[in-house]
């Protein structure tokens, strides 16, 4: 399972919602989620921002590192304490 898929599921986003965040088609998102193509850096930045808006901290390492090394998409400390 790709890191982007794990992050999408943790954020409870549909593929269509991710497509809207990235500004691409749902089929492009499907390709990223399958791991056939790497997510472009501009889309990664948008995913990081969307996660932050939902109270989660992720970074480029969470998106691009090998799947076994992905940290869980953690709630931002300031949001978790609130």
Sine and cosine of phi, psi and omega as CSV:
sin_phi,cos_phi,sin_psi,cos_psi,sin_omega,cos_omega
0.00,0.00,0.70,-0.71,-0.04,-1.00
-0.96,0.28,0.39,-0.92,0.05,-1.00
-0.88,0.48,-0.64,0.76,-0.02,-1.00
-0.90,0.44,-0.63,0.78,0.04,-1.00
-0.89,0.45,-0.71,0.70,0.01,-1.00
-0.87,0.48,-0.68,0.73,0.01,-1.00
-0.91,0.42,-0.70,0.72,0.01,-1.00
-0.85,0.53,-0.71,0.70,0.00,-1.00
-0.91,0.42,-0.65,0.76,0.00,-1.00
-0.90,0.44,-0.58,0.81,0.01,-1.00
-0.99,0.12,-0.07,1.00,-0.01,-1.00
0.84,0.54,0.74,0.67,0.03,-1.00
-0.96,-0.28,0.59,-0.81,0.12,-0.99
-0.99,0.15,0.25,-0.97,0.07,-1.00
-0.88,0.48,-0.61,0.79,0.02,-1.00
-0.90,0.44,-0.66,0.75,0.05,-1.00
-0.89,0.45,-0.65,0.76,0.04,-1.00
-0.91,0.42,-0.66,0.75,0.04,-1.00
-0.85,0.52,-0.67,0.74,0.02,-1.00
-0.91,0.41,-0.64,0.77,0.03,-1.00
-0.89,0.45,-0.70,0.71,-0.04,-1.00
-0.97,0.23,-0.40,0.92,-0.09,-1.00
0.97,0.23,0.58,0.81,0.01,-1.00
-0.75,-0.66,0.01,-1.00,0.04,-1.00
-0.99,0.15,0.32,-0.95,0.05,-1.00
-0.89,0.46,-0.56,0.83,0.01,-1.00
-0.92,0.39,-0.55,0.83,0.08,-1.00
-0.90,0.43,-0.67,0.74,0.03,-1.00
-0.89,0.46,-0.65,0.76,0.02,-1.00
-0.85,0.52,-0.64,0.77,0.03,-1.00
-0.91,0.41,-0.67,0.74,0.03,-1.00
-0.90,0.43,-0.68,0.73,-0.05,-1.00
-0.92,0.39,-0.51,0.86,0.00,-1.00
-0.97,0.24,-0.29,0.96,-0.02,-1.00
1.00,0.06,0.09,1.00,0.01,-1.00
-0.94,0.35,-0.51,0.86,0.07,-1.00
-0.72,-0.69,0.55,-0.83,0.03,-1.00
-0.98,0.20,0.60,-0.80,0.03,-1.00
-0.91,0.41,0.74,-0.67,0.02,-1.00
-0.91,0.41,0.48,-0.88,-0.02,-1.00
-0.83,0.56,-0.60,0.80,0.00,-1.00
-0.92,0.40,-0.59,0.81,0.06,-1.00
-0.94,0.35,-0.60,0.80,0.04,-1.00
-0.88,0.48,-0.67,0.74,0.03,-1.00
-0.88,0.48,-0.63,0.77,0.02,-1.00
-0.92,0.39,-0.60,0.80,0.03,-1.00
-0.93,0.37,-0.65,0.76,0.05,-1.00
-0.87,0.49,-0.69,0.72,0.01,-1.00
-0.91,0.41,-0.67,0.75,0.02,-1.00
-0.90,0.45,-0.63,0.78,0.04,-1.00
-0.90,0.44,-0.69,0.72,0.00,-1.00
-0.88,0.47,-0.64,0.77,0.03,-1.00
-0.88,0.47,-0.45,0.90,-0.01,-1.00
-0.99,-0.13,0.12,0.99,0.08,-1.00
1.00,0.04,0.30,0.95,-0.01,-1.00
-0.90,-0.43,0.62,-0.79,0.06,-1.00
-0.97,-0.23,0.88,-0.47,0.15,-0.99
-0.72,-0.69,0.29,-0.96,0.03,-1.00
-0.63,-0.78,-0.04,-1.00,0.00,-1.00
-0.86,0.52,-0.58,0.82,0.02,-1.00
-0.88,0.47,-0.60,0.80,0.01,-1.00
-0.92,0.39,-0.52,0.85,-0.04,-1.00
-0.99,0.10,-0.67,0.74,-0.16,-0.99
-0.98,-0.20,-0.21,0.98,-0.03,-1.00
-0.96,0.29,0.35,-0.94,0.07,-1.00
-0.83,0.56,0.61,-0.79,-0.09,-1.00
-0.76,0.65,-0.60,0.80,-0.03,-1.00
-0.92,0.39,-0.33,0.94,-0.07,-1.00
-0.98,-0.18,0.06,1.00,-0.03,-1.00
-0.95,0.31,0.80,-0.60,0.09,-1.00
-0.96,0.27,0.39,-0.92,0.05,-1.00
-0.92,0.38,0.57,-0.82,0.01,-1.00
-0.93,0.37,0.98,-0.21,-0.15,-0.99
-1.00,-0.05,0.51,-0.86,0.08,-1.00
-0.94,0.34,0.68,-0.73,0.02,-1.00
-0.87,0.49,0.67,-0.75,-0.06,-1.00
-0.82,0.58,-0.67,0.74,-0.04,-1.00
-0.93,0.37,-0.50,0.87,0.02,-1.00
-0.99,0.16,-0.58,0.81,-0.04,-1.00
-0.92,0.39,-0.57,0.82,-0.04,-1.00
-0.97,0.23,-0.37,0.93,-0.07,-1.00
-0.97,0.25,0.00,0.00,0.00,0.00
